[in-house]
């Protein structure tokens, strides 16, 4: 890395990055322009890049429709909260086991765990659907929530890497003080890996908030639909020739995106720490 | 001491039991079940009928739409992963320069990656609308008559690839983290030996980064082979099946036409395709992925 960068290189770097930021950012302005458009403009599809109309009432209208967006939003919230609780509890417990405890068969189990990351989920999709249907869980959020309480390979792997970096002397000292294995996990390890747990929570949020295929398969009842499915339903027209209410669809898309942005801005610090570890985990 | 070890082993099994149970119920069990279903004909409502390898034989010899979906998926996966890798490497290299404001640029470029696929797909329907869409309006400024994108069999896959490039920031973050992890001493030593910055880039940055590139390639390929939501929302496979991919086709078979056995066979073909790709990338990695011997030991 050359530390004294010359002026032309400096200018070209800034120029390229500014151009790219504008290019990738422009669609956001377009979304806002469509979201604030009147119904007439929407019908004629005469959207402008720079917002010309400011129908802020569209943001209230979306909550007053037959499609219950308040309910969609709450369903998504329930889904992610339980998914996060499940992943944080289960993955940390499993990761502690793999990082610190020894038992026959541990290496084989860990290799199986790693190889499950390579399996496309579609292979298990149909039997899983059959199981949940047999349990009577279709049209509920349960098929989307419950598997999280059994951890997932990616989270376990990352948390294990994190726990391995904690000096074992801490465990030994705690053991001398009479703490058992669960005590060490709960009192020593968990507090030390809090930043990693927050990162896991953010990952789980990110994966579940916008998840579409799962809800599409399991939920036919509008009362149980999460937001991602709700927005898609709003955009799908029942008859050909009918124009979707694009202004409200874009309001819905913004509603779907906003929590992701908020979580990203507040979680960036934790993701940064974890990004470095994720990167170095890949190097190892 | 032995008793101690036994207690430790018992605790190990208790602690990893959530994953083991989940693996048995949600992975291994369903995999065996779907392998069985793939040799049956089943409509979900009556009991499955054993048909031997008929589903696989039909897939490989009769089903021309299936071959089209495989071709479309490869086209999409290879080009989007390849272009995404080049773009994210280029952007990460720029952001890695010791200049002010790089954090802000990184945040700005990452934002599209936070948009859920449902929202970005709906947005791209509008962005790529042939007459009124922003992309073609932009091209018109330069006198270019933009293509009909998702309405044309020739342009629908490039349209999906274009959309995947919008969220290139996700890959940038990992590569940038990898670049920041390279010890400065390497560059200092190279500079003393008279290496210029492009030599440093190709002799230090890229080799040191190759494990991260490798990881991104494997994950990116496996992920894009499973592309679903974009296709379902943007085109539903059209026009003329030009954007029908493997997983949307599997979805149609299973949940539209209730051909559960046939859909399971498709799932297993997808599994082997992913496996072959992973093995090929892993094998080839010996040729181009550089592992520092010191790190390898630990």
Contacts between the chains, C-beta under 8 A, distances in Angstrom:
chain1	res1	chain2	res2	distance
A	1	B	96	7.4
A	1	B	97	7.9
A	1	B	98	6.7
A	1	B	184	6.5
A	1	B	187	4.6
A	1	B	200	7.3
A	2	B	187	7.6
A	2	B	191	7.1
A	2	B	197	4.9
A	2	B	200	7.4
A	3	B	98	6.0
A	5	B	97	6.2
A	5	B	98	7.0
A	5	B	99	6.6
A	9	B	97	7.9
A	10	B	99	6.4
A	13	B	94	5.4
A	13	B	97	5.8
A	13	B	99	6.4
A	14	B	99	7.5
A	14	B	101	7.8
A	16	B	94	6.2
A	17	B	91	7.9
A	17	B	94	5.9
A	17	B	95	7.4
A	17	B	105	4.6
A	17	B	109	7.7
A	18	B	105	8.0
A	20	B	91	6.9
A	20	B	109	6.3
A	21	B	105	6.2
A	21	B	108	4.4
A	21	B	109	6.2
A	24	B	108	7.4
A	24	B	109	6.1
A	24	B	111	7.6
A	24	B	112	5.3
A	24	B	166	6.4
A	24	B	169	7.6
A	25	B	108	6.5
A	25	B	111	7.4
A	26	B	134	7.0
A	27	B	112	7.4
A	27	B	123	5.9
A	27	B	127	5.9
A	27	B	134	7.1
A	27	B	166	7.1
A	28	B	111	7.6
A	30	B	123	7.5
A	30	B	126	7.1
A	30	B	127	6.6
A	30	B	134	5.0
A	31	B	123	5.7
A	34	B	126	6.3
A	45	B	129	7.1
A	45	B	132	4.8
A	46	B	132	7.2
A	47	B	126	7.1
A	47	B	132	6.6
A	49	B	134	5.9
A	49	B	137	7.2
A	90	B	18	4.3
A	90	B	19	7.3
A	90	B	22	7.9
A	93	B	15	5.1
A	93	B	16	7.9
A	93	B	18	6.4
A	94	B	15	6.4
A	94	B	16	5.0
A	94	B	18	5.8
A	94	B	19	4.4
A	96	B	15	6.0
A	97	B	11	7.5
A	97	B	12	5.1
A	97	B	14	7.9
A	97	B	15	3.4
A	97	B	16	4.2
A	98	B	16	6.5
A	101	B	8	5.4
A	101	B	9	7.5
A	101	B	11	5.8
A	101	B	12	3.9
A	101	B	15	6.7
A	102	B	5	7.4
A	102	B	8	6.0
A	102	B	9	7.1
A	102	B	12	6.9
A	103	B	8	6.8
A	103	B	9	3.6
A	103	B	10	8.0
A	103	B	12	3.8
A	103	B	13	6.4
A	104	B	9	6.7
A	106	B	12	6.5
A	109	B	16	6.6
A	109	B	20	7.1
A	112	B	23	7.1
A	113	B	19	6.6
A	113	B	23	7.7
A	116	B	23	6.7
A	116	B	27	5.8
A	118	B	218	8.0
A	118	B	222	6.6
A	118	B	274	6.9
A	118	B	275	7.4
A	118	B	278	5.5
A	119	B	27	6.9
A	119	B	31	7.6
A	119	B	271	6.9
A	119	B	274	7.9
A	120	B	222	6.7
A	120	B	225	7.1
A	120	B	226	5.4
A	120	B	267	7.6
A	120	B	270	5.6
A	120	B	271	5.9
A	120	B	274	5.2
A	121	B	226	7.3
A	122	B	226	6.6
A	122	B	247	5.8
A	122	B	250	5.9
A	122	B	267	4.6
A	122	B	270	5.8
A	122	B	271	7.8
A	123	B	30	7.5
A	123	B	31	5.8
A	123	B	34	5.8
A	123	B	267	4.8
A	123	B	268	6.6
A	123	B	270	7.3
A	123	B	271	4.8
A	124	B	26	6.4
A	124	B	27	5.8
A	124	B	30	3.7
A	124	B	31	6.0
A	124	B	34	6.6
A	125	B	30	7.9
A	125	B	34	7.9
A	125	B	250	7.9
A	125	B	254	7.5
A	125	B	267	6.7
A	126	B	30	7.8
A	126	B	34	5.7
A	126	B	37	6.3
A	126	B	254	5.7
A	126	B	260	5.6
A	126	B	263	6.0
A	126	B	264	5.5
A	126	B	267	6.9
A	127	B	29	7.0
A	127	B	30	3.6
A	127	B	31	7.9
A	127	B	33	3.8
A	127	B	34	5.1
A	127	B	37	7.0
A	128	B	26	6.2
A	128	B	30	5.3
A	129	B	254	7.7
A	130	B	33	7.4
A	130	B	44	7.7
A	130	B	260	8.0
A	131	B	25	7.6
A	131	B	30	7.4
A	147	B	22	6.6
A	147	B	26	5.5
A	149	B	18	6.8
A	149	B	22	7.9
A	150	B	18	5.0
A	150	B	19	6.4
A	150	B	21	6.1
A	150	B	22	2.4
A	150	B	23	7.8
A	150	B	25	7.3
A	150	B	26	6.6
A	151	B	18	5.2
A	151	B	19	4.8
A	151	B	22	6.4
A	153	B	19	7.8
A	156	B	19	6.3
A	180	B	11	7.8
A	181	B	7	7.9
A	181	B	8	6.9
A	181	B	11	4.2
A	181	B	15	7.6
A	182	B	11	7.2
A	185	B	15	7.3
A	206	B	114	7.8
A	209	B	116	6.6
A	210	B	116	2.6
A	210	B	117	6.1
A	210	B	118	6.0
A	210	B	119	7.3
A	212	B	116	7.8
A	212	B	117	6.5
A	212	B	118	5.1
A	212	B	228	7.8
A	212	B	229	4.5
A	212	B	232	7.6
A	212	B	233	7.9
A	213	B	228	5.4
A	213	B	229	6.3
A	213	B	251	7.7
A	216	B	232	7.6
A	217	B	251	7.9
A	217	B	255	6.2
A	228	B	116	5.9
A	228	B	118	4.5
A	229	B	118	8.0
A	231	B	118	5.7
A	231	B	119	6.9
A	231	B	122	6.9
A	232	B	118	5.5
A	232	B	122	7.6
A	232	B	233	6.2
A	235	B	122	5.5
A	235	B	125	7.9
A	235	B	233	7.6
A	246	B	126	6.5
A	249	B	122	5.7
A	250	B	122	7.4
A	250	B	123	7.4
A	250	B	126	7.7
A	253	B	118	7.5
A	253	B	119	3.8
A	253	B	122	5.4
A	253	B	123	6.3
A	254	B	119	7.7
A	256	B	116	5.3
A	256	B	118	6.5
A	256	B	119	4.9
A	257	B	114	7.1
A	257	B	115	5.0
A	257	B	116	6.4
A	257	B	119	5.1
A	260	B	114	4.4
A	260	B	115	6.8
A	260	B	116	6.3
A	261	B	111	7.0
A	261	B	114	5.7
A	264	B	110	7.5
A	264	B	111	7.6
A	264	B	114	4.8
A	268	B	107	7.3
A	271	B	173	7.8
A	272	B	177	7.9
A	275	B	173	5.5
A	275	B	174	6.5
A	275	B	176	8.0
A	275	B	177	4.2
A	276	B	177	4.8
A	276	B	180	6.9
A	276	B	181	6.4
A	278	B	174	6.5
A	278	B	177	6.9
A	279	B	174	5.7
A	279	B	177	3.8
A	279	B	178	4.3
A	279	B	181	5.9
A	279	B	212	5.5
A	280	B	178	7.9
A	280	B	181	5.7
A	282	B	174	7.6
A	282	B	178	7.4
A	282	B	211	5.5
A	282	B	212	5.1
A	282	B	214	7.6
A	282	B	215	3.8
A	283	B	178	7.1
A	283	B	181	7.2
A	283	B	211	4.6
A	283	B	212	6.7
A	283	B	291	7.7
A	283	B	295	6.2
A	284	B	295	6.2
A	284	B	298	7.2
